[in-house]
Each structure stands twice: as C-alpha cells, then as structure tokens.
C-alpha cells in the first residue's frame, strides 16, 4: 500500500483490464489497497493472470468478468455481478477501446460503427450503470481514458479521433451533471508501449516516434496508470472535468 494514496476498502471497476494500460491500472489500484474488478472481453488467460497478480498484492476481494460492453445486455450482466459480489463501487475506469485505421476516402462503415460502439457507446452505458453506485460512495469518480488524437485529430484515424473527442466532451458534461457527488475526469495518453501500437512501432517506427517526444521516450502503461489512480484518489478531491494529458510533451493542448 502507498502511504500517500490509500484506497483501502475502495471498489474499482477497470474496463479492458486484462492487458496494457488497463492491466497497469489494476495493479496500481491494488498496490494502493483497493479491490479491483477486472473486466475483459475474451482473453480469459490474460484476465486470470492479472487477477492472480492482484491477489498477490493485497487480500481484497478482487474479481474478473467477461462481457461485451458495446451490448447493453453485457453491461447489465457486468453490473449485476458487481452488485452481487460487492454491492458498491467507488470508481469506474472507462479504459476499453480500439484504434483502427479507417481513411475517410475509403471509409468502412462497419469499422466506423464498431469504433463508435466500443469507444463511445460502451463508456456511456457503463457510466449510466455506475452512477447509482458512485453516488453512494464517499468519493465516487469516473476516469475516462481518451487520447491526444481526440484533441488534435489524427490522419487516417478520424473515427477514432472523433470517438475520443466525444468522450472528452462527455467527461466535461458528466462532471457538471454529476457534481457534487461524483467527480469525472479524463487521462489523455499519447504514444504508449502496448500491443495496440505494435504495427507503427515496427521497423524503427518506435525510435522515430520517440525522437519527436520532448521527454525522449514512448510512455509505458504504468506512466498512464499513475495519473489514473491519482485522479481517482482523495488527492484529486477538488479536480473534476479535467483532461490530464500524459504524452511526454509531444502535444501541448492542456
């Protein structure tokens, strides 16, 4: 447990928690003393591995649950499980998302709709389901994982940019709508060392990208998890509606 951020007794749901940024968030929340519900869609082995790590960190009642969050029935099942196992929730981390190339001149409608369902509809559905729990928490909060792409746009990935821009706007709207009971903030990463970026990082791409980042390197998932846990903690108790950029100085849009 961290002496500065003590989340002992808190309950946290992390969507897309079986890998990458989501898994790093799960581990750091556990190190702060929280119980974590690891949501995942289909990779049972990865979710089980994260769950085992959480149990090794603290003795809180951690769980995992598989669901398609783009389907309202999947969200209902996830929150029914949460209610049955915990009966409370202190923080929702809307992390699950996809990043797919989809140039506007050759727009694939199916891919566009898929991006919107996963990156926008799912966080909306999860937030709606979480609000009754969060309003009963002494410090309820939502942290949305967005992107610098949603702030400046990104060529050939406009559906992704639009989806993250929508979630940034939702963060600001929810922060006023749900105050004072629930705080709502966003962490907007730049380039992060995850499986999602394997293709652009290949064949020297990673080095070229890092050369354009003022801090000189691509972020690790842990670099993103720290700000997420901070925003969910009492240290950020007077912070709401904020978009916290974590990009090594590469996009100065604060």
N, C-alpha and C positions, 0 to 999 in steps of 0.2 A: 504494500500500500504506500502511496505517496503522501508524505506529511502535509504537503501544501494543498493537494487536491484529494480530498477524502470523500469518496462516493459510496461508502459502506452502507448497505441497506437500500441503495437505489436500484431500480429496474430499468434496463436499457434494451431497446429493440434496434438491431442493426440490419437493414435490408441489404442483400448481396454481401453477407458477412463471411462467406466461405473462402474468399481469396482477395488479394490485392489490398486496396485501401480499406475495404470492409473488414477483412480479417485483422489488419493492423489496428483498426478502431476497437474491435472486440477485445484484443489482447490488452490494449492500453486502458480500456474501461475496467477490465478485470484487475489490472495492476492498481487501479485507483480504488478497488474494493467493491465495484458494482457487480450485480448479477446481469448476465447478458443472454438475450435470446438471439441466436444466430439464424437469420433467415437465409435460405438459399433456394435455387430453382430446381437443380437436378443433380449436382455433383455431391452425392452423398458422402463419398470418401473424404473429400476436401472439408466438408462441414463437420464430419466426425473428428477429423484431425484437429480442427480449430477448437472444437468442444473439449477435446482431451487436453489441449493446452490451457484452456480456461480453468478446468478443474485442477490442473497442476499449480495454477497461480493463486486461487483462493477457493474457499469452500462454499461459496454462494450457490444458489440453485440455478445453474446455467442450463439452457435448453437449445435445441435446434429444431427447425421446422421448415419443410419444403412446401413452396406454394408459387403459383404463377400470379404475381401481383397485378398484372395487366387485366386479370379476370376478377370482377367483383367477388365471385364465389371464393377465389383463392384468398383474397384479403379477409373475407368473413371467416374463413377457416383458420387463418393465422391468428386473428384476434380472439376467436373463440378459444383457441388453445392457450393464448396468453392469459385470458380471463380465468380459465380453468386452473392453470398452473400457478399464476401469480396473483391475479385479481387486482393488479395495479401496474402502472407504468409511469416512469419519471422522464424518460427521454426517448424520442423517436429519431433515428438517424436514417434519413432517406438517401441511401447510397447506391442502390442497384441502378444500373444504367447500361446503355450500349452506345458505341461510337462506330458508325458505319459510313463509308464513303458513298455519296449519292449526288453527283453533279446535277445541277439544275437543268442543263441542256438534255440530259438523258435520265431525268427523274424517274425513279422506280417507285410507283405509288405504294406498292406493298411494303417496301422498305421504309418509306416515309411514315406510313401508318404504324408500322412496328416500332419505329423510334419514338413516335409520339405516345403510344400506349405504355411503353416501358419507362420512358424518361419523364413523362408528364402525368398521364392518367394514373399510373401506379402510385406516385407520391401523393397525388390528390386523394386517392382512395384510402391510402394508409393514414394520412393526416385526418381525414374525416373520422376514421375508426378510432384513432388515437385520442382525439380531443376530449371525449368524456373521461378517460383515464387521466390525462395530463392535467385537466382542470382540478382534479382531486389531489394532485401532487403538491407538496410544499414548494417545489421549484420545477414545474413542468417546462419542458423545452422541446423544440424541434430543430434539428440541424440538417439542412439540405445540402447535399453535395452537388455543386453546379460546375462551372468551368469558365476559364478566361474566354473560351470560344463563345460563350453566351453573352459576353460583354463587348467583344470586338468583331465577332463574326469569324468564319473560317472557310476559305475557298474549298469547294468540292464537298463540304460537310454542312451545308446550310440547314438541313433538317435537324442535325444535332445542335448546331448553334441556336436555332430557333427554340428547340426544346429546353435548352439550358437557360436561354433568355427568359422563357416563360416561367421557369422555376425560380429565377431571380426575382421576377415581378411578383410571383406568388409569395415568396419569402417576405417581401415588403408588405404585401396586402394582409397576409396572415398575422404579421407582427402587430399591426394595429387592431385587427379584428379580434384577436385572441387575448390581447392585453387587458388587465394586468396579470391574469392567471398563468398564461403560457408565453414564454419567450420564443421567438422564431428567428433563426439566423442561418447564414449560408457560408460554407467554405468553398472557394472557387480555385481549384488547383490549375496549374499549368501542366507541363510535361511531367509525368510520373512513371517510375520504373515498374510497370505492371504488364501482364500478358496482353492487355488491350493495345499496347504500343509496340508490340514485337515487330510488326512489319516496318513502320517508319524508323525503328532503331537499328534495323539490319543493315549490313554492308556499309558501315561507317556513319549511318544516319544519326545514331545516338551521339557520337562525338561532335558532329556538325551542329546538332541541336544544342548540346551543352555549351558550345562555343558562343552561342548567341544569348546565353543566360548570364546576367551580371554576376551572380554568385558562383558561376562556373561549373555547375553540375545539374543533372536531372534529379528531381525530388525522389525520395524513397516513399513508400506507403506510410512509413512511420512519421515522415515530415508532415503529412496531411493529417494523420490521426491526432497528433498533439493539439493543433488548433481546434479540431472537432471536440475533443474531450474538454478543452478549456471553455469553449462556448456552452457546453452542457453543464459546467460546474458552477458553484457559487461565486467563483472569481469573476464570472461574467454576469452576475445577477442584475446589473443595470445596462446590459447590452441586448438590444433587440432590433430587428430589421437591418442588421449589418451584413454586408458581403465582405468576408475576410479573404483577401487574395493571398494565395500561397504559391508563388510562381518564380521565386528567386530573383524578382525584379525585372522579369522579361516583359511584362505587360503592366504598365503603370496606370491603372484605371481606378484607383481607390477613391 
